[in-house]
Amino acid sequence: MTGRRSTIRMRLTALYAVAFFLAGAILIALTYAYLAQSLHNRPAGAQGIVQQFLNERGVRNRPVVDNLFRAIAAQAERDREETLRGMLVWSLVSLGAVGVAAGGFGWLLAGRALAPLQNVTATARRVADRSLHERIALHGPDDEIKELADTFDAMLERLDRAFDGQRRFVANASHELRTPLAINRTLIEVALDDPDVPAATRNLGETLLEVNRRNENLIDGLLVLAKGEQRLETHARVDLADIAHRAITTADPAARQAGVQIHSDLLHAYVIGDPALLERVAQNLVDNAVRYNVAERGWVHVSVTGDSRYSRLVVANSGPVVPAFELGGLFEPFRRLASSERITDGGQAASSRGAGLGLSIVRSVATAHGGDVRAEARLDGGLVVTVTLPFGQ
């Protein structure tokens, strides 16, 4: 069982309270010492005054006078001790009561002083969850907290420019590369349409056409990945069940050819976002689950569930055993499992192997929608990939 998290507000309040009690204890100790010394000298002074009074009236060296002096001194000592004891008790009680009140005021003052820092934290959390375009823009006295906020804003500005430049470069490069690839595909297809093409040339053309198709898929994946990392421009209410159903329908022919059975359990679950990107998420997950499976009696299970807070798309499949240490790299671009082999390529060339962007696109799109994705390895082989997105009202 973990204890309550210690916050800086609690620590500041504790420091205020300790400093107050320590200062109060020192003040009480000094007052007590001064009062004890002052009261210690008063009996002697009172005895001298009485002695002088009696001497002036000729009363000296009598037992009654000595007894009177001793009685006066004893009473004075008792009064002194009671005064010191009462002073100490009431001082400590007052210190405790005022200390509690001071702790409460310290808690309020610490909260007021740390309010700008809480704004910085809230903005940083929103920026981490959504985009880098938001700024703190803290207004207030030119102190350490404002300096921290301004430094954070400057860092966000640099990061925003860097990421925007990277996304623009990927998008522009992808667009520029699609045109020559489309021209190459057209030329190869025209050449293959000639019935007099020799068999060797035809095989070479089919290989080049497959390589060109793979490059087109790579460019398309880069475009989707770059778009998924940007702010969403479309915000529509989408039913994940409909998207998952379309993805299953699209992947069903390839699954039948590979002998993979697709099962589904789709409940209505809504999210707010870009329908095209969300459909790409479902297609990538189902396509990967079918392609990276086992050669016999393979299966894929797709489920959609939701509650008042989140909607979930879960895709599980049979397949080769995935080591736990490889799960972290599944969502990195151009990363593939070394032991995974496609079973639905239909005997195509080795170049038909995917570009390794499918799960990267899934994570990018999920993050852009304020959600997340995680993968778990099944003990008997295969994966369970869960995409969690905020529920769309």
Secondary structure, 3 states (H helix, E strand, C coil): CCCCCCCHHHHHHHHHHHHHHHHHHHHHHHHHHHHHHHHHHHHHHHHHHHHHHHHHCCCCCCHHHHHHHHHHHHHHHHHHHHHHHHHHHHHHHHHHHHHHHHHHHHHHHHHHHHHHHHHHHHHHHHHHHCCCCCCCCCCCCCCHHHHHHHHHHHHHHHHHHHHHHHHHHHHHHHHHHHHHHHHHHHHHHHHHCCCCCCHHHHHHHHHHHHHHHHHHHHHHHHHHHHHHCCCCCCCEEEEHHHHHHHHHHHHHHHHHHHCEEEEEEECCCEEEECHHHHHHHHHHHHHHHHHCCCCCCEEEEEEEEECCCEEEEEEEECCCCCCHHHHHHCCCCCCCCCCCCCCCCCCCCHHHCCCCCHHHHHHHHHHHCCCEEEEEECCCCCEEEEEEEECCC
